[in-house]
Amino acid sequence: MRTQMKMTREGDVFLARLTPRQVSAMYEALSYLSEQDYGDTELTLLVGAGRETVDALVERLAVRHAESSDFRLTMEELHMVHSALTAVPLNFTGREGAFLEEPFNIRLGFYRENFDALAYAVVRAAAEA
């Protein structure tokens, strides 16, 4: 997965050029958390927004593109994406607290390093916008 990202800022909105894999990773992270049996309080603690807001972004990310596409994202939406990318791995730990790579990879279709690198790229790109 390409871990570099280009963003420009237009007032309160960021215009992000995302590859299909980046969009897919963001979608998988947010949709996974949305599918869990979390109440609004838990989901808001995890990603900074309630179910309705998360589901609206999941729906926008669900549209598949064959090539890189531009997405207009608010700071709140970028926060939701970043938080989801970093929170999802916590759901894949064994009894001893060790990260379970294989179930994570099977369910989400990515390695944890991909999520970590993308979360870092979101922060860097927003800071440089």
MODELLER restraints for C-alpha pairs under 7 A, 6 or more apart:
rsr = mdl.restraints
at = mdl.atoms
rsr.add(forms.Gaussian(group=physical.xy_distance, feature=features.Distance(at['CA:1:A'], at['CA:21:A']), mean=6.32, stdev=0.5))
rsr.add(forms.Gaussian(group=physical.xy_distance, feature=features.Distance(at['CA:1:A'], at['CA:114:A']), mean=6.73, stdev=0.5))
rsr.add(forms.Gaussian(group=physical.xy_distance, feature=features.Distance(at['CA:3:A'], at['CA:117:A']), mean=5.87, stdev=0.5))
rsr.add(forms.Gaussian(group=physical.xy_distance, feature=features.Distance(at['CA:3:A'], at['CA:118:A']), mean=5.47, stdev=0.5))
rsr.add(forms.Gaussian(group=physical.xy_distance, feature=features.Distance(at['CA:3:A'], at['CA:121:A']), mean=6.02, stdev=0.5))
rsr.add(forms.Gaussian(group=physical.xy_distance, feature=features.Distance(at['CA:4:A'], at['CA:121:A']), mean=5.76, stdev=0.5))
rsr.add(forms.Gaussian(group=physical.xy_distance, feature=features.Distance(at['CA:5:A'], at['CA:17:A']), mean=6.65, stdev=0.5))
rsr.add(forms.Gaussian(group=physical.xy_distance, feature=features.Distance(at['CA:5:A'], at['CA:18:A']), mean=6.76, stdev=0.5))
rsr.add(forms.Gaussian(group=physical.xy_distance, feature=features.Distance(at['CA:5:A'], at['CA:121:A']), mean=6.04, stdev=0.5))
rsr.add(forms.Gaussian(group=physical.xy_distance, feature=features.Distance(at['CA:5:A'], at['CA:122:A']), mean=6.94, stdev=0.5))
rsr.add(forms.Gaussian(group=physical.xy_distance, feature=features.Distance(at['CA:5:A'], at['CA:125:A']), mean=5.88, stdev=0.5))
rsr.add(forms.Gaussian(group=physical.xy_distance, feature=features.Distance(at['CA:6:A'], at['CA:16:A']), mean=5.93, stdev=0.5))
rsr.add(forms.Gaussian(group=physical.xy_distance, feature=features.Distance(at['CA:6:A'], at['CA:17:A']), mean=5.64, stdev=0.5))
rsr.add(forms.Gaussian(group=physical.xy_distance, feature=features.Distance(at['CA:6:A'], at['CA:125:A']), mean=5.82, stdev=0.5))
rsr.add(forms.Gaussian(group=physical.xy_distance, feature=features.Distance(at['CA:7:A'], at['CA:14:A']), mean=6.27, stdev=0.5))
rsr.add(forms.Gaussian(group=physical.xy_distance, feature=features.Distance(at['CA:7:A'], at['CA:15:A']), mean=5.38, stdev=0.5))
rsr.add(forms.Gaussian(group=physical.xy_distance, feature=features.Distance(at['CA:7:A'], at['CA:16:A']), mean=4.39, stdev=0.5))
rsr.add(forms.Gaussian(group=physical.xy_distance, feature=features.Distance(at['CA:7:A'], at['CA:17:A']), mean=6.39, stdev=0.5))
rsr.add(forms.Gaussian(group=physical.xy_distance, feature=features.Distance(at['CA:7:A'], at['CA:125:A']), mean=5.57, stdev=0.5))
rsr.add(forms.Gaussian(group=physical.xy_distance, feature=features.Distance(at['CA:7:A'], at['CA:126:A']), mean=6.32, stdev=0.5))
rsr.add(forms.Gaussian(group=physical.xy_distance, feature=features.Distance(at['CA:7:A'], at['CA:129:A']), mean=5.49, stdev=0.5))
rsr.add(forms.Gaussian(group=physical.xy_distance, feature=features.Distance(at['CA:8:A'], at['CA:14:A']), mean=5.69, stdev=0.5))
rsr.add(forms.Gaussian(group=physical.xy_distance, feature=features.Distance(at['CA:8:A'], at['CA:15:A']), mean=5.21, stdev=0.5))
rsr.add(forms.Gaussian(group=physical.xy_distance, feature=features.Distance(at['CA:8:A'], at['CA:16:A']), mean=6.69, stdev=0.5))
rsr.add(forms.Gaussian(group=physical.xy_distance, feature=features.Distance(at['CA:8:A'], at['CA:129:A']), mean=4.67, stdev=0.5))
rsr.add(forms.Gaussian(group=physical.xy_distance, feature=features.Distance(at['CA:9:A'], at['CA:15:A']), mean=6.08, stdev=0.5))
rsr.add(forms.Gaussian(group=physical.xy_distance, feature=features.Distance(at['CA:9:A'], at['CA:129:A']), mean=5.45, stdev=0.5))
rsr.add(forms.Gaussian(group=physical.xy_distance, feature=features.Distance(at['CA:12:A'], at['CA:74:A']), mean=6.46, stdev=0.5))
rsr.add(forms.Gaussian(group=physical.xy_distance, feature=features.Distance(at['CA:13:A'], at['CA:72:A']), mean=6.32, stdev=0.5))
rsr.add(forms.Gaussian(group=physical.xy_distance, feature=features.Distance(at['CA:13:A'], at['CA:73:A']), mean=5.67, stdev=0.5))
rsr.add(forms.Gaussian(group=physical.xy_distance, feature=features.Distance(at['CA:13:A'], at['CA:74:A']), mean=4.74, stdev=0.5))
rsr.add(forms.Gaussian(group=physical.xy_distance, feature=features.Distance(at['CA:13:A'], at['CA:75:A']), mean=6.91, stdev=0.5))
rsr.add(forms.Gaussian(group=physical.xy_distance, feature=features.Distance(at['CA:14:A'], at['CA:72:A']), mean=5.65, stdev=0.5))
rsr.add(forms.Gaussian(group=physical.xy_distance, feature=features.Distance(at['CA:14:A'], at['CA:73:A']), mean=5.19, stdev=0.5))
rsr.add(forms.Gaussian(group=physical.xy_distance, feature=features.Distance(at['CA:14:A'], at['CA:74:A']), mean=6.06, stdev=0.5))
rsr.add(forms.Gaussian(group=physical.xy_distance, feature=features.Distance(at['CA:15:A'], at['CA:70:A']), mean=6.36, stdev=0.5))
rsr.add(forms.Gaussian(group=physical.xy_distance, feature=features.Distance(at['CA:15:A'], at['CA:71:A']), mean=5.65, stdev=0.5))
rsr.add(forms.Gaussian(group=physical.xy_distance, feature=features.Distance(at['CA:15:A'], at['CA:72:A']), mean=4.63, stdev=0.5))
rsr.add(forms.Gaussian(group=physical.xy_distance, feature=features.Distance(at['CA:15:A'], at['CA:73:A']), mean=6.40, stdev=0.5))
rsr.add(forms.Gaussian(group=physical.xy_distance, feature=features.Distance(at['CA:16:A'], at['CA:70:A']), mean=5.47, stdev=0.5))
rsr.add(forms.Gaussian(group=physical.xy_distance, feature=features.Distance(at['CA:16:A'], at['CA:71:A']), mean=5.20, stdev=0.5))
rsr.add(forms.Gaussian(group=physical.xy_distance, feature=features.Distance(at['CA:16:A'], at['CA:72:A']), mean=6.38, stdev=0.5))
rsr.add(forms.Gaussian(group=physical.xy_distance, feature=features.Distance(at['CA:17:A'], at['CA:68:A']), mean=6.45, stdev=0.5))
rsr.add(forms.Gaussian(group=physical.xy_distance, feature=features.Distance(at['CA:17:A'], at['CA:69:A']), mean=5.56, stdev=0.5))
rsr.add(forms.Gaussian(group=physical.xy_distance, feature=features.Distance(at['CA:17:A'], at['CA:70:A']), mean=4.47, stdev=0.5))
rsr.add(forms.Gaussian(group=physical.xy_distance, feature=features.Distance(at['CA:17:A'], at['CA:71:A']), mean=6.45, stdev=0.5))
rsr.add(forms.Gaussian(group=physical.xy_distance, feature=features.Distance(at['CA:18:A'], at['CA:68:A']), mean=5.30, stdev=0.5))
rsr.add(forms.Gaussian(group=physical.xy_distance, feature=features.Distance(at['CA:18:A'], at['CA:69:A']), mean=5.50, stdev=0.5))
rsr.add(forms.Gaussian(group=physical.xy_distance, feature=features.Distance(at['CA:18:A'], at['CA:70:A']), mean=6.22, stdev=0.5))
rsr.add(forms.Gaussian(group=physical.xy_distance, feature=features.Distance(at['CA:19:A'], at['CA:67:A']), mean=6.46, stdev=0.5))
rsr.add(forms.Gaussian(group=physical.xy_distance, feature=features.Distance(at['CA:19:A'], at['CA:68:A']), mean=4.18, stdev=0.5))
rsr.add(forms.Gaussian(group=physical.xy_distance, feature=features.Distance(at['CA:19:A'], at['CA:69:A']), mean=6.58, stdev=0.5))
rsr.add(forms.Gaussian(group=physical.xy_distance, feature=features.Distance(at['CA:20:A'], at['CA:65:A']), mean=5.91, stdev=0.5))
rsr.add(forms.Gaussian(group=physical.xy_distance, feature=features.Distance(at['CA:20:A'], at['CA:66:A']), mean=6.40, stdev=0.5))
rsr.add(forms.Gaussian(group=physical.xy_distance, feature=features.Distance(at['CA:20:A'], at['CA:67:A']), mean=6.16, stdev=0.5))
rsr.add(forms.Gaussian(group=physical.xy_distance, feature=features.Distance(at['CA:20:A'], at['CA:68:A']), mean=5.87, stdev=0.5))
rsr.add(forms.Gaussian(group=physical.xy_distance, feature=features.Distance(at['CA:23:A'], at['CA:61:A']), mean=6.21, stdev=0.5))
rsr.add(forms.Gaussian(group=physical.xy_distance, feature=features.Distance(at['CA:26:A'], at['CA:81:A']), mean=6.06, stdev=0.5))
rsr.add(forms.Gaussian(group=physical.xy_distance, feature=features.Distance(at['CA:26:A'], at['CA:85:A']), mean=6.99, stdev=0.5))
rsr.add(forms.Gaussian(group=physical.xy_distance, feature=features.Distance(at['CA:27:A'], at['CA:58:A']), mean=5.74, stdev=0.5))
rsr.add(forms.Gaussian(group=physical.xy_distance, feature=features.Distance(at['CA:27:A'], at['CA:61:A']), mean=5.56, stdev=0.5))
rsr.add(forms.Gaussian(group=physical.xy_distance, feature=features.Distance(at['CA:27:A'], at['CA:62:A']), mean=6.45, stdev=0.5))
rsr.add(forms.Gaussian(group=physical.xy_distance, feature=features.Distance(at['CA:28:A'], at['CA:108:A']), mean=5.96, stdev=0.5))
rsr.add(forms.Gaussian(group=physical.xy_distance, feature=features.Distance(at['CA:29:A'], at['CA:84:A']), mean=5.43, stdev=0.5))
rsr.add(forms.Gaussian(group=physical.xy_distance, feature=features.Distance(at['CA:29:A'], at['CA:85:A']), mean=5.61, stdev=0.5))
rsr.add(forms.Gaussian(group=physical.xy_distance, feature=features.Distance(at['CA:29:A'], at['CA:88:A']), mean=6.25, stdev=0.5))
rsr.add(forms.Gaussian(group=physical.xy_distance, feature=features.Distance(at['CA:30:A'], at['CA:54:A']), mean=6.98, stdev=0.5))
rsr.add(forms.Gaussian(group=physical.xy_distance, feature=features.Distance(at['CA:30:A'], at['CA:58:A']), mean=6.32, stdev=0.5))
rsr.add(forms.Gaussian(group=physical.xy_distance, feature=features.Distance(at['CA:30:A'], at['CA:81:A']), mean=6.87, stdev=0.5))
rsr.add(forms.Gaussian(group=physical.xy_distance, feature=features.Distance(at['CA:30:A'], at['CA:84:A']), mean=5.61, stdev=0.5))
rsr.add(forms.Gaussian(group=physical.xy_distance, feature=features.Distance(at['CA:31:A'], at['CA:58:A']), mean=6.08, stdev=0.5))
rsr.add(forms.Gaussian(group=physical.xy_distance, feature=features.Distance(at['CA:33:A'], at['CA:88:A']), mean=6.87, stdev=0.5))
rsr.add(forms.Gaussian(group=physical.xy_distance, feature=features.Distance(at['CA:34:A'], at['CA:51:A']), mean=6.66, stdev=0.5))
rsr.add(forms.Gaussian(group=physical.xy_distance, feature=features.Distance(at['CA:34:A'], at['CA:55:A']), mean=6.96, stdev=0.5))
rsr.add(forms.Gaussian(group=physical.xy_distance, feature=features.Distance(at['CA:40:A'], at['CA:50:A']), mean=5.15, stdev=0.5))
rsr.add(forms.Gaussian(group=physical.xy_distance, feature=features.Distance(at['CA:40:A'], at['CA:51:A']), mean=6.08, stdev=0.5))
rsr.add(forms.Gaussian(group=physical.xy_distance, feature=features.Distance(at['CA:43:A'], at['CA:49:A']), mean=6.70, stdev=0.5))
rsr.add(forms.Gaussian(group=physical.xy_distance, feature=features.Distance(at['CA:43:A'], at['CA:50:A']), mean=5.91, stdev=0.5))
rsr.add(forms.Gaussian(group=physical.xy_distance, feature=features.Distance(at['CA:43:A'], at['CA:51:A']), mean=6.85, stdev=0.5))
rsr.add(forms.Gaussian(group=physical.xy_distance, feature=features.Distance(at['CA:44:A'], at['CA:50:A']), mean=5.03, stdev=0.5))
rsr.add(forms.Gaussian(group=physical.xy_distance, feature=features.Distance(at['CA:46:A'], at['CA:83:A']), mean=6.55, stdev=0.5))
rsr.add(forms.Gaussian(group=physical.xy_distance, feature=features.Distance(at['CA:46:A'], at['CA:87:A']), mean=6.60, stdev=0.5))
rsr.add(forms.Gaussian(group=physical.xy_distance, feature=features.Distance(at['CA:47:A'], at['CA:80:A']), mean=4.71, stdev=0.5))
rsr.add(forms.Gaussian(group=physical.xy_distance, feature=features.Distance(at['CA:47:A'], at['CA:83:A']), mean=4.98, stdev=0.5))
rsr.add(forms.Gaussian(group=physical.xy_distance, feature=features.Distance(at['CA:47:A'], at['CA:84:A']), mean=5.84, stdev=0.5))
rsr.add(forms.Gaussian(group=physical.xy_distance, feature=features.Distance(at['CA:48:A'], at['CA:80:A']), mean=6.04, stdev=0.5))
rsr.add(forms.Gaussian(group=physical.xy_distance, feature=features.Distance(at['CA:82:A'], at['CA:119:A']), mean=5.09, stdev=0.5))
rsr.add(forms.Gaussian(group=physical.xy_distance, feature=features.Distance(at['CA:82:A'], at['CA:122:A']), mean=6.85, stdev=0.5))
rsr.add(forms.Gaussian(group=physical.xy_distance, feature=features.Distance(at['CA:85:A'], at['CA:115:A']), mean=5.40, stdev=0.5))
rsr.add(forms.Gaussian(group=physical.xy_distance, feature=features.Distance(at['CA:85:A'], at['CA:116:A']), mean=6.90, stdev=0.5))
rsr.add(forms.Gaussian(group=physical.xy_distance, feature=features.Distance(at['CA:85:A'], at['CA:119:A']), mean=6.01, stdev=0.5))
rsr.add(forms.Gaussian(group=physical.xy_distance, feature=features.Distance(at['CA:86:A'], at['CA:116:A']), mean=6.67, stdev=0.5))
rsr.add(forms.Gaussian(group=physical.xy_distance, feature=features.Distance(at['CA:86:A'], at['CA:119:A']), mean=6.92, stdev=0.5))
rsr.add(forms.Gaussian(group=physical.xy_distance, feature=features.Distance(at['CA:92:A'], at['CA:99:A']), mean=5.87, stdev=0.5))
rsr.add(forms.Gaussian(group=physical.xy_distance, feature=features.Distance(at['CA:92:A'], at['CA:100:A']), mean=5.41, stdev=0.5))
rsr.add(forms.Gaussian(group=physical.xy_distance, feature=features.Distance(at['CA:92:A'], at['CA:104:A']), mean=6.18, stdev=0.5))
rsr.add(forms.Gaussian(group=physical.xy_distance, feature=features.Distance(at['CA:93:A'], at['CA:99:A']), mean=4.44, stdev=0.5))
rsr.add(forms.Gaussian(group=physical.xy_distance, feature=features.Distance(at['CA:93:A'], at['CA:100:A']), mean=5.42, stdev=0.5))
rsr.add(forms.Gaussian(group=physical.xy_distance, feature=features.Distance(at['CA:94:A'], at['CA:100:A']), mean=6.48, stdev=0.5))
rsr.add(forms.Gaussian(group=physical.xy_distance, feature=features.Distance(at['CA:105:A'], at['CA:111:A']), mean=5.42, stdev=0.5))
